[in-house]
Amino acid sequence: MRRARSLALLMATFLVGAASAAPMGERLAPCLACHGEGGTSLTEGVPSLGAQMPDYIVTQLFQFREGQRQAPPMNAMAAGLSDDDLRSYADALGTLPPPVPSGGAPDPELATRAQALIAKHQCNSCHTADLTGRDNIPRIRGQREEYLAAALTGYRSNTRPGYDPAMNEAAQGLKDGEIRDLAAYIARL
């Protein structure tokens, strides 16, 4: 944990110091080291940012910067970023290719259960029919399975705040098995 904090402080210093001087590709290097250069995170617990909605990324970076959302090392990394920096990073990250789905195609039984849950909880009314997101609503299609499960669990327990209560409310009725099914299915799309 101490090493992670030290790395976060070092990266935060790099990001703040280089925020306006270095080309965007260099400025993104610390982000892509964890979140994946090709848009797909290879790091457990770290979300893929490929083709993510820039407005959603701005909101998340703002929440990290302001301490409204706790996720070390992101809080330290975002601490010194200006509003213009948040927008620049978000726009650049949004141009990455979509994440590569993991785990192979979902089996038919999983797909049936998950599609029923998506319909019941109206996931596609906000995240769009193909779950690629829009505006400040994130792309969840192809996201890391364990990240999706952790996010849904956090929303259900109200330990993960959203910028509005929609996800916290939507997740309240989800059982553990339903969260596993949704995460497994969506990660494989």
MDAnalysis code that builds the backbone (N, CA, C; Angstrom):
import MDAnalysis as mda
import numpy as np

u = mda.Universe.empty(567, n_residues=189, atom_resindex=np.repeat(np.arange(189), 3), trajectory=True)
u.add_TopologyAttr("name", ["N", "CA", "C"] * 189)
u.add_TopologyAttr("resid", np.arange(1, 190))
u.add_TopologyAttr("resname", ["MET", "ARG", "ARG", "ALA", "ARG", "SER", "LEU", "ALA", "LEU", "LEU", "MET", "ALA", "THR", "PHE", "LEU", "VAL", "GLY", "ALA", "ALA", "SER", "ALA", "ALA", "PRO", "MET", "GLY", "GLU", "ARG", "LEU", "ALA", "PRO", "CYS", "LEU", "ALA", "CYS", "HIS", "GLY", "GLU", "GLY", "GLY", "THR", "SER", "LEU", "THR", "GLU", "GLY", "VAL", "PRO", "SER", "LEU", "GLY", "ALA", "GLN", "MET", "PRO", "ASP", "TYR", "ILE", "VAL", "THR", "GLN", "LEU", "PHE", "GLN", "PHE", "ARG", "GLU", "GLY", "GLN", "ARG", "GLN", "ALA", "PRO", "PRO", "MET", "ASN", "ALA", "MET", "ALA", "ALA", "GLY", "LEU", "SER", "ASP", "ASP", "ASP", "LEU", "ARG", "SER", "TYR", "ALA", "ASP", "ALA", "LEU", "GLY", "THR", "LEU", "PRO", "PRO", "PRO", "VAL", "PRO", "SER", "GLY", "GLY", "ALA", "PRO", "ASP", "PRO", "GLU", "LEU", "ALA", "THR", "ARG", "ALA", "GLN", "ALA", "LEU", "ILE", "ALA", "LYS", "HIS", "GLN", "CYS", "ASN", "SER", "CYS", "HIS", "THR", "ALA", "ASP", "LEU", "THR", "GLY", "ARG", "ASP", "ASN", "ILE", "PRO", "ARG", "ILE", "ARG", "GLY", "GLN", "ARG", "GLU", "GLU", "TYR", "LEU", "ALA", "ALA", "ALA", "LEU", "THR", "GLY", "TYR", "ARG", "SER", "ASN", "THR", "ARG", "PRO", "GLY", "TYR", "ASP", "PRO", "ALA", "MET", "ASN", "GLU", "ALA", "ALA", "GLN", "GLY", "LEU", "LYS", "ASP", "GLY", "GLU", "ILE", "ARG", "ASP", "LEU", "ALA", "ALA", "TYR", "ILE", "ALA", "ARG", "LEU"])
u.atoms.positions = np.array([
    [0.827, -1.183, 0.000],
    [0.000, 0.000, 0.000],
    [0.875, 1.252, 0.000],
    [1.935, 1.225, 0.795],
    [2.845, 2.372, 0.849],
    [3.482, 2.602, -0.514],
    [3.852, 1.502, -1.182],
    [4.458, 1.621, -2.506],
    [3.463, 2.220, -3.509],
    [2.203, 1.786, -3.434],
    [1.178, 2.315, -4.337],
    [0.991, 3.813, -4.116],
    [1.005, 4.249, -2.857],
    [0.859, 5.677, -2.577],
    [2.054, 6.461, -3.092],
    [3.249, 5.916, -2.921],
    [4.447, 6.585, -3.425],
    [4.393, 6.711, -4.939],
    [3.989, 5.643, -5.602],
    [3.849, 5.673, -7.058],
    [2.806, 6.702, -7.465],
    [1.697, 6.755, -6.732],
    [0.643, 7.718, -7.047],
    [1.144, 9.149, -6.899],
    [1.903, 9.418, -5.853],
    [2.427, 10.771, -5.658],
    [3.417, 11.131, -6.752],
    [4.250, 10.184, -7.133],
    [5.198, 10.418, -8.211],
    [4.451, 10.703, -9.512],
    [3.431, 9.896, -9.811],
    [2.658, 10.094, -11.042],
    [1.899, 11.416, -10.986],
    [1.362, 11.761, -9.814],
    [0.637, 13.027, -9.678],
    [1.570, 14.202, -9.935],
    [2.770, 14.121, -9.407],
    [3.755, 15.182, -9.632],
    [4.057, 15.294, -11.120],
    [4.220, 14.146, -11.789],
    [4.482, 14.144, -13.222],
    [3.313, 14.767, -13.979],
    [2.089, 14.348, -13.628],
    [0.915, 14.845, -14.345],
    [0.751, 16.349, -14.179],
    [0.882, 16.829, -12.958],
    [0.689, 18.259, -12.712],
    [1.799, 19.061, -13.366],
    [3.029, 18.610, -13.210],
    [4.163, 19.339, -13.786],
    [4.140, 19.345, -15.294],
    [3.636, 18.305, -15.881],
    [3.652, 18.186, -17.339],
    [2.311, 18.524, -17.971],
    [1.349, 18.936, -17.154],
    [-0.013, 19.112, -17.647],
    [-0.107, 20.004, -18.874],
    [0.646, 21.072, -18.915],
    [0.499, 21.950, -20.070],
    [1.709, 21.921, -20.997],
    [2.819, 21.326, -20.554],
    [4.049, 21.383, -21.336],
    [4.204, 20.221, -22.314],
    [3.897, 19.021, -21.884],
    [4.166, 17.837, -22.698],
    [3.022, 17.555, -23.667],
    [3.340, 16.887, -24.780],
    [2.275, 16.461, -25.697],
    [1.328, 15.487, -24.981],
    [0.098, 15.440, -25.443],
    [-0.916, 14.615, -24.778],
    [-0.488, 13.154, -24.685],
    [0.145, 12.620, -25.707],
    [0.590, 11.230, -25.650],
    [1.492, 10.956, -24.458],
    [2.399, 11.858, -24.174],
    [3.275, 11.712, -23.009],
    [2.495, 11.888, -21.716],
    [1.566, 12.810, -21.707],
    [0.777, 13.063, -20.505],
    [-0.109, 11.877, -20.156],
    [-0.521, 11.117, -21.184],
    [-1.387, 9.957, -20.948],
    [-0.625, 8.718, -20.494],
    [0.686, 8.712, -20.653],
    [1.473, 7.517, -20.344],
    [1.171, 6.941, -18.959],
    [1.134, 7.746, -17.895],
    [0.822, 7.166, -16.581],
    [-0.590, 6.574, -16.523],
    [-1.538, 7.183, -17.212],
    [-2.910, 6.664, -17.239],
    [-2.945, 5.296, -17.914],
    [-2.292, 5.239, -19.076],
    [-2.335, 4.024, -19.880],
    [-1.535, 2.884, -19.277],
    [-0.589, 3.211, -18.397],
    [0.182, 2.165, -17.731],
    [-0.732, 1.244, -16.930],
    [-1.772, 1.788, -16.354],
    [-2.727, 0.976, -15.585],
    [-3.992, 0.641, -16.378],
    [-4.499, 1.631, -17.114],
    [-5.782, 1.469, -17.798],
    [-5.666, 0.823, -19.173],
    [-4.443, 0.591, -19.647],
    [-4.242, -0.123, -20.897],
    [-4.016, 0.778, -22.093],
    [-2.879, 0.600, -22.746],
    [-2.517, 1.430, -23.900],
    [-3.483, 1.279, -25.057],
    [-4.013, 0.097, -25.240],
    [-4.912, -0.144, -26.363],
    [-6.376, -0.002, -26.009],
    [-6.682, 0.638, -24.875],
    [-8.066, 0.822, -24.467],
    [-8.590, -0.257, -23.549],
    [-7.828, -1.345, -23.396],
    [-8.239, -2.468, -22.566],
    [-7.281, -2.628, -21.400],
    [-7.799, -2.505, -20.189],
    [-6.983, -2.682, -18.997],
    [-6.619, -4.154, -18.828],
    [-5.364, -4.382, -18.498],
    [-4.896, -5.734, -18.184],
    [-4.665, -5.873, -16.688],
    [-5.027, -4.830, -15.932],
    [-4.786, -4.773, -14.494],
    [-6.081, -5.038, -13.740],
    [-6.071, -6.079, -12.926],
    [-7.267, -6.434, -12.160],
    [-7.751, -5.253, -11.329],
    [-9.048, -5.017, -11.367],
    [-9.656, -3.952, -10.586],
    [-9.557, -2.573, -11.200],
    [-8.864, -2.460, -12.318],
    [-8.685, -1.167, -12.981],
    [-9.506, -1.176, -14.264],
    [-10.415, -0.214, -14.424],
    [-11.302, -0.245, -15.579],
    [-10.606, 0.057, -16.899],
    [-11.142, -0.508, -17.946],
    [-10.731, -0.169, -19.305],
    [-11.363, 1.176, -19.648],
    [-10.607, 2.018, -20.352],
    [-11.116, 3.340, -20.702],
    [-11.329, 3.525, -22.196],
    [-11.086, 2.495, -22.987],
    [-11.274, 2.600, -24.421],
    [-12.700, 2.950, -24.788],
    [-12.845, 3.942, -25.650],
    [-14.137, 4.413, -26.160],
    [-15.087, 4.859, -25.051],
    [-14.531, 5.205, -23.913],
    [-15.364, 5.683, -22.811],
    [-15.882, 7.086, -23.116],
    [-17.029, 7.411, -22.621],
    [-17.646, 8.710, -22.851],
    [-16.809, 9.809, -22.177],
    [-16.302, 10.780, -22.932],
    [-15.491, 11.841, -22.326],
    [-16.197, 12.593, -21.194],
    [-17.484, 12.845, -21.328],
    [-18.193, 13.545, -20.248],
    [-18.196, 12.723, -18.968],
    [-18.285, 11.402, -19.094],
    [-18.226, 10.534, -17.922],
    [-16.831, 10.594, -17.295],
    [-15.789, 10.558, -18.131],
    [-14.419, 10.615, -17.613],
    [-14.185, 11.936, -16.886],
    [-14.638, 13.047, -17.452],
    [-14.483, 14.349, -16.783],
    [-15.121, 14.298, -15.397],
    [-16.322, 13.765, -15.315],
    [-17.023, 13.697, -14.032],
    [-16.252, 12.848, -13.034],
    [-15.744, 11.704, -13.484],
    [-15.003, 10.839, -12.567],
    [-13.706, 11.513, -12.106],
    [-12.976, 12.117, -13.034],
    [-11.740, 12.813, -12.661],
    [-12.038, 13.955, -11.690],
    [-13.121, 14.677, -11.927],
    [-13.526, 15.751, -11.016],
    [-13.805, 15.180, -9.624],
    [-14.546, 14.075, -9.563],
    [-14.854, 13.466, -8.267],
    [-13.581, 12.990, -7.561],
    [-12.633, 12.448, -8.304],
    [-11.354, 12.056, -7.700],
    [-10.616, 13.281, -7.185],
    [-10.558, 14.312, -8.011],
    [-9.829, 15.534, -7.641],
    [-10.421, 16.168, -6.387],
    [-11.723, 16.195, -6.303],
    [-12.399, 16.859, -5.186],
    [-12.575, 15.953, -3.963],
    [-12.151, 14.690, -4.066],
    [-12.285, 13.758, -2.947],
    [-13.696, 13.231, -2.750],
    [-14.554, 13.423, -3.746],
    [-15.921, 12.924, -3.657],
    [-15.992, 11.426, -3.926],
    [-14.973, 10.914, -4.569],
    [-14.849, 9.482, -4.837],
    [-13.441, 9.083, -4.449],
    [-13.334, 8.051, -3.638],
    [-12.039, 7.593, -3.164],
    [-11.606, 6.346, -3.921],
    [-10.472, 6.441, -4.585],
    [-9.905, 5.308, -5.311],
    [-8.416, 5.559, -5.495],
    [-7.626, 5.303, -4.440],
    [-6.183, 5.503, -4.588],
    [-5.684, 4.637, -5.737],
    [-4.803, 5.078, -6.568],
    [-4.057, 6.332, -6.549],
    [-4.718, 7.461, -7.336],
    [-5.951, 7.276, -7.781],
    [-6.588, 8.272, -8.638],
    [-6.751, 9.629, -7.965],
    [-7.011, 9.655, -6.668],
    [-7.190, 10.929, -5.981],
    [-5.919, 11.767, -6.053],
    [-4.782, 11.142, -5.801],
    [-3.508, 11.869, -5.863],
    [-3.191, 12.288, -7.291],
    [-3.505, 11.436, -8.242],
    [-3.189, 11.756, -9.633],
    [-4.016, 12.927, -10.154],
    [-5.252, 13.044, -9.697],
    [-6.127, 14.099, -10.188],
    [-6.037, 15.383, -9.362],
    [-5.360, 15.327, -8.244],
    [-5.364, 16.436, -7.282],
    [-4.995, 17.791, -7.888],
    [-3.999, 17.858, -8.727],
    [-3.554, 19.147, -9.238],
    [-4.033, 19.488, -10.631],
    [-4.952, 18.717, -11.173],
    [-5.413, 18.960, -12.538],
    [-6.440, 20.089, -12.581],
    [-6.303, 20.955, -13.555],
    [-7.280, 22.028, -13.761],
    [-8.506, 21.456, -14.477],
    [-9.570, 22.241, -14.546],
    [-10.750, 21.816, -15.292],
    [-10.404, 21.571, -16.760],
    [-9.535, 22.417, -17.327],
    [-9.111, 22.222, -18.723],
    [-8.331, 20.920, -18.877],
    [-7.501, 20.595, -17.877],
    [-6.771, 19.322, -17.914],
    [-7.736, 18.145, -17.902],
    [-8.749, 18.227, -17.040],
    [-9.727, 17.137, -16.965],
    [-10.358, 16.898, -18.333],
    [-10.741, 17.962, -19.008],
    [-11.368, 17.848, -20.323],
    [-10.381, 17.289, -21.345],
    [-9.142, 17.758, -21.317],
    [-8.134, 17.281, -22.274],
    [-7.887, 15.786, -22.111],
    [-7.714, 15.346, -20.865],
    [-7.505, 13.918, -20.618],
    [-8.718, 13.113, -21.067],
    [-9.906, 13.573, -20.711],
    [-11.130, 12.845, -21.051],
    [-11.303, 12.713, -22.555],
    [-11.075, 13.805, -23.260],
    [-11.227, 13.762, -24.723],
    [-10.220, 12.801, -25.350],
    [-8.990, 12.829, -24.868],
    [-7.959, 11.941, -25.418],
    [-8.262, 10.479, -25.098],
    [-8.659, 10.197, -23.862],
    [-8.948, 8.814, -23.479],
    [-10.159, 8.272, -24.236],
    [-11.115, 9.133, -24.527],
    [-12.301, 8.710, -25.257],
    [-12.030, 8.273, -26.685],
    [-10.848, 8.620, -27.209],
    [-10.505, 8.223, -28.578],
    [-9.836, 6.856, -28.648],
    [-9.524, 6.259, -27.500],
    [-8.920, 4.920, -27.509],
    [-9.908, 3.913, -28.081],
    [-9.417, 2.837, -28.680],
    [-10.340, 1.825, -29.212],
    [-11.134, 1.162, -28.090],
    [-12.320, 0.644, -28.401],
    [-13.133, -0.026, -27.380],
    [-12.368, -1.177, -26.742],
    [-12.674, -1.495, -25.494],
    [-11.989, -2.612, -24.852],
    [-12.291, -3.935, -25.551],
    [-11.325, -4.802, -25.495],
    [-11.484, -6.137, -26.056],
    [-12.197, -6.992, -25.006],
    [-13.344, -7.573, -25.352],
    [-14.071, -8.395, -24.383],
    [-13.218, -9.556, -23.879],
    [-13.454, -9.940, -22.631],
    [-12.681, -11.044, -22.055],
    [-13.588, -12.225, -21.745],
    [-12.990, -13.383, -21.630],
    [-13.715, -14.569, -21.202],
    [-14.462, -15.326, -22.272],
    [-14.319, -14.967, -23.520],
    [-15.033, -15.665, -24.578],
    [-16.497, -15.279, -24.618],
    [-17.213, -15.802, -25.565],
    [-18.642, -15.493, -25.713],
    [-19.419, -16.039, -24.516],
    [-20.445, -15.301, -24.072],
    [-21.242, -15.805, -22.951],
    [-22.035, -17.038, -23.369],
    [-22.130, -17.995, -22.441],
    [-22.926, -19.175, -22.773],
    [-24.397, -18.777, -22.823],
    [-25.214, -19.533, -23.555],
    [-26.616, -19.161, -23.763],
    [-27.415, -18.984, -22.460],
    [-27.155, -19.812, -21.464],
    [-27.896, -19.700, -20.199],
    [-27.543, -18.393, -19.483],
    [-26.257, -18.045, -19.453],
    [-25.834, -16.785, -18.859],
    [-26.451, -15.622, -19.622],
    [-26.402, -15.683, -20.929],
    [-26.951, -14.607, -21.761],
    [-28.438, -14.408, -21.483],
    [-29.174, -15.474, -21.365],
    [-30.613, -15.381, -21.098],
    [-30.869, -14.728, -19.743],
    [-30.144, -15.180, -18.713],
    [-30.332, -14.606, -17.371],
    [-29.957, -13.125, -17.355],
    [-28.825, -12.808, -17.941],
    [-28.344, -11.423, -17.924],
    [-29.242, -10.502, -18.745],
    [-29.683, -10.966, -19.901],
    [-30.571, -10.138, -20.726],
    [-31.884, -9.855, -19.993],
    [-32.368, -10.837, -19.244],
    [-33.585, -10.622, -18.446],
    [-33.327, -9.575, -17.354],
    [-32.169, -9.619, -16.735],
    [-31.814, -8.628, -15.708],
    [-31.654, -7.236, -16.312],
    [-31.035, -7.176, -17.484],
    [-30.871, -5.887, -18.172],
    [-32.238, -5.287, -18.477],
    [-33.168, -6.109, -18.923],
    [-34.519, -5.618, -19.211],
    [-35.230, -5.214, -17.921],
    [-35.149, -6.046, -16.907],
    [-35.834, -5.778, -15.632],
    [-35.347, -4.476, -15.001],
    [-34.039, -4.272, -15.011],
    [-33.465, -3.089, -14.364],
    [-33.251, -1.928, -15.332],
    [-33.678, -2.106, -16.569],
    [-33.643, -1.073, -17.603],
    [-32.242, -0.485, -17.811],
    [-31.232, -1.348, -17.767],
    [-29.845, -0.907, -17.963],
    [-29.683, -0.192, -19.305],
    [-30.371, -0.705, -20.322],
    [-30.210, -0.137, -21.664],
    [-30.950, 1.182, -21.858],
    [-31.763, 1.591, -20.910],
    [-32.418, 2.889, -21.057],
    [-31.428, 4.029, -20.827],
    [-30.419, 3.814, -20.033],
    [-29.383, 4.839, -19.817],
    [-28.095, 4.520, -20.578],
    [-27.642, 3.272, -20.482],
    [-26.358, 2.883, -21.078],
    [-26.466, 2.610, -22.576],
    [-27.611, 2.735, -23.162],
    [-27.997, 2.499, -24.551],
    [-28.202, 1.009, -24.821],
    [-28.867, 0.731, -25.917],
    [-29.236, -0.651, -26.253],
    [-28.026, -1.573, -26.343],
    [-26.901, -1.049, -26.830],
    [-25.704, -1.895, -26.953],
    [-24.721, -1.687, -25.800],
    [-25.142, -0.960, -24.776],
    [-24.373, -0.729, -23.541],
    [-23.060, 0.023, -23.778],
    [-23.041, 0.871, -24.816],
    [-21.838, 1.659, -25.110],
    [-21.881, 3.051, -24.484],
    [-22.950, 3.386, -23.785],
    [-23.042, 4.652, -23.076],
    [-23.353, 5.830, -23.978],
    [-23.561, 6.974, -23.321],
    [-23.812, 8.225, -24.035],
    [-23.608, 9.363, -23.052],
    [-23.169, 10.480, -23.545],
    [-22.980, 11.679, -22.733],
    [-22.181, 11.356, -21.455],
    [-22.793, 11.558, -20.284],
    [-22.072, 11.293, -19.043],
    [-22.423, 9.927, -18.448],
    [-22.988, 9.064, -19.269],
    [-23.315, 7.699, -18.848],
    [-22.281, 6.769, -19.464],
    [-21.604, 5.985, -18.630],
    [-20.448, 5.239, -19.125],
    [-20.767, 4.080, -20.053],
    [-19.778, 3.809, -20.873],
    [-19.742, 2.579, -21.657],
    [-19.453, 1.474, -20.654],
    [-20.276, 0.431, -20.643],
    [-20.000, -0.720, -19.780],
    [-19.719, -1.970, -20.605],
    [-20.065, -1.960, -21.845],
    [-19.831, -3.087, -22.757],
    [-18.339, -3.393, -22.825],
    [-17.973, -4.645, -22.566],
    [-16.585, -5.071, -22.658],
    [-15.716, -4.637, -21.479],
    [-16.324, -4.053, -20.451],
    [-15.562, -3.627, -19.277],
    [-15.067, -4.852, -18.509],
    [-14.032, -4.690, -17.716],
    [-13.497, -5.797, -16.918],
    [-14.576, -6.363, -15.996],
    [-14.682, -7.676, -15.959],
    [-15.731, -8.350, -15.199],
    [-15.665, -8.033, -13.712],
    [-14.476, -8.150, -13.112],
    [-14.389, -7.913, -11.673],
    [-14.632, -6.443, -11.336],
    [-14.296, -5.552, -12.264],
    [-14.564, -4.133, -12.046],
    [-16.074, -3.866, -12.064],
    [-16.778, -4.435, -13.036],
    [-18.236, -4.285, -13.093],
    [-18.887, -4.830, -11.827],
    [-18.462, -6.007, -11.390],
    [-19.046, -6.606, -10.184],
    [-18.787, -5.727, -8.963],
    [-17.578, -5.209, -8.847],
    [-17.255, -4.344, -7.711],
    [-18.057, -3.042, -7.759],
    [-18.207, -2.481, -8.953],
    [-18.974, -1.241, -9.094],
    [-20.439, -1.469, -8.713],
    [-21.048, -2.528, -9.219],
    [-22.440, -2.812, -8.889],
    [-22.617, -3.086, -7.395],
    [-21.683, -3.805, -6.807],
    [-21.737, -4.076, -5.372],
    [-21.609, -2.777, -4.581],
    [-20.712, -1.896, -5.015],
    [-20.546, -0.600, -4.365],
    [-21.785, 0.275, -4.487],
    [-22.408, 0.268, -5.649],
    [-23.644, 1.031, -5.811],
    [-24.742, 0.458, -4.903],
    [-24.828, -0.863, -4.862],
    [-25.875, -1.500, -4.053],
    [-25.719, -1.157, -2.573],
    [-24.486, -1.145, -2.083],
    [-24.246, -0.868, -0.662],
    [-24.120, 0.624, -0.363],
    [-24.210, 1.448, -1.398],
    [-24.051, 2.905, -1.282],
    [-22.650, 3.312, -0.832],
    [-21.663, 2.440, -1.031],
    [-20.284, 2.820, -0.734],
    [-19.617, 3.466, -1.936],
    [-20.209, 3.329, -3.095],
    [-19.718, 4.020, -4.286],
    [-20.731, 5.088, -4.657],
    [-20.357, 6.326, -4.459],
    [-21.307, 7.387, -4.807],
    [-21.320, 7.636, -6.304],
    [-22.466, 7.948, -6.798],
    [-22.590, 8.405, -8.167],
    [-22.807, 9.904, -8.140],
    [-22.766, 10.551, -9.283],
    [-23.035, 11.982, -9.299],
    [-24.529, 12.239, -9.264],
    [-25.316, 11.193, -9.416],
    [-26.732, 11.231, -9.100],
    [-27.071, 9.842, -8.556],
    [-28.206, 9.685, -7.899],
    [-28.489, 8.412, -7.223],
    [-29.023, 7.294, -8.118],
    [-29.058, 7.487, -9.424],
    [-29.687, 6.506, -10.314],
    [-29.090, 5.103, -10.172],
    [-27.765, 4.986, -10.199],
    [-27.155, 3.652, -10.110],
    [-27.324, 3.056, -8.714],
    [-27.242, 3.887, -7.685],
    [-27.443, 3.374, -6.334],
    [-28.860, 2.809, -6.201],
    [-29.833, 3.505, -6.765],
    [-31.214, 3.032, -6.718],
    [-31.398, 1.775, -7.572],
    [-30.826, 1.758, -8.765],
    [-30.991, 0.620, -9.672],
    [-30.378, -0.657, -9.106],
    [-29.306, -0.524, -8.344],
    [-28.599, -1.700, -7.836],
    [-29.167, -2.243, -6.527],
    [-30.067, -1.524, -5.887],
    [-30.560, -1.933, -4.569],
    [-31.133, -3.341, -4.548],
    [-31.853, -3.731, -5.565],
    [-32.502, -5.037, -5.555],
    [-31.662, -6.178, -6.093],
    [-30.431, -5.890, -6.509],
    [-29.613, -6.942, -7.111],
    [-29.067, -7.903, -6.053],
    [-29.194, -9.187, -6.341],
    [-28.602, -10.216, -5.481],
    [-27.181, -10.493, -5.969],
    [-26.369, -11.111, -5.135],
    [-24.974, -11.390, -5.499],
    [-24.870, -12.164, -6.810],
    [-25.692, -13.188, -6.981],
    [-25.653, -13.980, -8.211],
    [-26.041, -13.170, -9.439],
    [-26.960, -12.243, -9.271],
    [-27.367, -11.389, -10.380],
    [-26.238, -10.435, -10.771],
    [-25.538, -9.925, -9.773],
    [-24.380, -9.071, -10.059],
    [-23.330, -9.864, -10.825],
    [-23.072, -11.094, -10.388],
    [-22.098, -11.938, -11.096],
    [-22.530, -12.179, -12.536],
    [-23.811, -12.472, -12.744],
    [-24.315, -12.722, -14.098],
    [-24.183, -11.478, -14.975],
    [-24.602, -10.330, -14.463],
    [-24.494, -9.096, -15.245],
    [-23.049, -8.799, -15.603],
    [-22.161, -8.883, -14.620],
    [-20.748, -8.571, -14.867],
    [-20.136, -9.541, -15.876],
    [-20.412, -10.811, -15.724],
    [-19.852, -11.814, -16.639],
    [-20.362, -11.598, -18.063],
    [-21.628, -11.325, -18.207],
    [-22.231, -11.144, -19.533],
    [-21.706, -9.865, -20.199],
    [-21.785, -8.747, -19.493],
    [-21.399, -7.468, -20.076],
    [-19.919, -7.438, -20.432],
    [-19.088, -8.078, -19.624],
    [-17.644, -8.130, -19.911],
    [-17.352, -8.890, -21.192],
    [-18.238, -9.802, -21.559],
    [-18.011, -10.655, -22.736],
    [-18.619, -10.089, -24.020],
    [-19.280, -8.958, -23.936],
    [-19.909, -8.376, -25.136],
    [-18.889, -7.681, -26.012],
])
